[in-house]
Amino acid sequence: MPTYISLLRGINVSGQKKILMADLKLLYESLGFQSVTTYIQSGNVVFNCHKNETQKLERLIFDKIKKEYGFEVPNLILTPTDIEQALTNNPYPNVEKPYFIFLSALPKPANSKALQQYSFENEFYELKEKVVYAHFPNGAGRAKMTLKFFEKHLKVVGTTRNLRTTQRLLEMAQNLS
């Protein structure tokens, strides 16, 4: 049975869109998913499911959260292979705290090209396929190149995870496979 990683965007941030992980686990199980495991409070879920269309899974989860909680939570479904490729393709292997912005779709070439005009001191990024790799030596909290910045210019929805979370999600997925 295939294993998936679900990345929810924007839950439990500053008291907004609050969902307890135990409740989230039950919600996923109610959708028929198996071996559901959550990781930290920011909406990372690893599970097994017979369904194999990630966009349908995303919609199913989105609709269920909206029905149960009354708010919208974008989510992205990745496979262990997606995560493994993101880690392998990381252009910042010697950087302590790189960030991975997983995109819901490939950006249009014109949008990717337009993004190249932007440059901020001590902010670095590389776009490869459906992942923006970012590195902020002065700290992500001070960065101008935020998730919203990339979404605005690439015109694609995304969600961000740090290296440690990304590695842990792959480990969890591999343990379920």
C-alpha positions in Angstrom: 0.0 0.0 0.0 1.5 3.4 -1.0 2.8 5.7 1.7 2.1 9.5 1.6 3.3 12.6 3.4 0.7 15.3 3.9 1.9 18.8 4.6 -0.8 21.1 6.0 -0.2 24.8 5.7 -0.8 27.3 8.4 -2.3 25.3 11.3 -1.4 26.0 14.9 0.5 29.2 14.0 0.1 31.9 16.6 -3.1 30.3 17.8 -4.7 30.3 14.4 -6.4 27.4 12.7 -5.9 25.2 15.8 -6.0 21.4 15.3 -4.7 19.0 17.9 -2.5 16.3 16.4 -4.5 13.6 18.1 -7.7 15.0 16.5 -5.9 15.3 13.1 -4.8 11.7 13.3 -8.5 10.7 13.9 -9.6 12.8 11.0 -7.2 11.1 8.7 -8.2 7.7 10.0 -11.9 8.6 9.4 -11.0 9.0 5.7 -9.8 5.4 5.6 -6.1 6.1 5.8 -4.0 3.6 7.7 -0.9 3.8 9.9 -1.5 7.5 10.4 1.3 9.2 12.3 1.7 13.0 12.9 4.9 14.9 13.5 5.1 18.1 15.5 2.3 20.5 15.8 2.6 22.2 12.4 0.6 19.7 10.4 2.8 16.9 9.1 1.1 13.6 8.6 2.4 10.3 7.2 0.0 7.6 6.2 -0.8 4.6 4.0 -3.7 4.7 1.5 -4.8 2.5 -1.4 -5.8 5.6 -3.4 -3.0 6.8 -5.7 -4.1 10.2 -7.0 -2.4 12.8 -4.8 -4.7 15.7 -6.0 -7.8 13.7 -5.0 -6.2 13.0 -1.6 -5.5 16.7 -1.2 -9.1 17.6 -2.0 -10.5 14.9 0.3 -8.4 16.2 3.2 -9.1 19.8 2.4 -12.9 19.2 2.3 -12.9 17.1 5.6 -10.9 19.7 7.5 -13.2 22.5 6.2 -16.3 20.4 7.2 -15.0 19.5 10.7 -13.3 22.8 11.6 -14.9 25.4 9.5 -11.7 26.8 8.0 -9.6 26.2 4.9 -6.3 24.5 5.2 -4.3 24.0 2.0 -2.4 20.8 2.0 0.1 19.1 -0.2 0.6 15.4 -0.6 4.0 14.1 -1.4 5.5 10.6 -1.8 8.6 9.4 0.0 10.3 9.6 -3.4 9.4 13.3 -3.7 11.0 14.0 -0.3 14.0 11.8 -1.1 14.6 13.7 -4.3 14.2 17.1 -2.5 16.9 16.1 0.0 19.2 14.7 -2.7 18.8 17.9 -4.8 19.4 20.2 -1.9 22.0 22.8 -3.3 22.9 23.8 0.3 24.2 20.5 1.7 26.7 22.2 4.1 24.2 24.8 5.3 22.9 24.2 8.8 19.4 25.4 8.3 18.1 25.3 4.7 14.4 25.5 4.0 12.4 23.5 1.5 9.4 25.2 -0.1 7.3 22.5 -1.6 5.2 23.7 -4.5 1.8 22.4 -5.5 2.7 22.6 -9.2 5.5 23.4 -11.5 5.8 27.2 -11.9 5.3 28.5 -15.5 8.7 29.2 -17.1 7.9 32.9 -17.4 7.2 33.1 -13.7 10.4 31.3 -12.8 12.3 33.6 -15.1 10.7 36.7 -13.6 11.7 35.6 -10.1 15.4 35.7 -11.1 15.2 39.5 -11.1 14.9 39.6 -7.3 17.9 39.5 -5.1 18.3 40.4 -1.4 21.4 40.6 0.6 22.1 37.4 2.6 19.1 35.6 1.1 19.7 32.7 -1.3 17.4 30.4 -3.2 17.3 27.9 -6.0 14.3 26.7 -7.7 14.4 23.1 -8.9 11.3 21.5 -10.3 8.6 21.9 -7.6 10.9 22.8 -4.7 12.4 26.2 -3.8 15.5 25.7 -1.7 16.2 28.7 0.5 19.0 29.7 2.8 19.0 32.7 5.1 22.3 33.3 7.0 20.7 36.2 9.0 17.7 34.0 9.9 14.4 33.1 8.2 12.5 35.5 10.5 14.2 38.5 8.9 14.0 37.3 5.3 12.1 39.2 2.6 11.9 36.0 0.5 9.1 34.4 2.5 6.7 31.8 1.4 4.3 34.5 0.3 7.0 36.2 -1.7 7.6 33.0 -3.7 3.9 32.2 -4.1 3.3 35.8 -5.4 6.0 35.6 -8.0 5.7 32.0 -9.0 1.9 32.0 -8.9 1.9 28.6 -7.2 0.8 27.6 -3.7 3.5 26.1 -1.5 4.4 25.1 2.1 7.7 25.4 3.9 9.6 22.8 6.0 13.1 23.0 7.5 15.8 20.4 6.9 15.2 18.5 10.1 11.4 18.2 9.6 12.0 17.1 5.9 14.5 14.4 7.0 12.3 13.2 9.8 9.2 12.9 7.5 11.2 10.8 5.1 12.4 8.5 7.9 8.8 8.1 9.1 7.6 7.3 5.5 10.3 4.8 5.0 9.3 3.1 8.3 5.7 2.7 7.0 6.7 1.4 3.5 
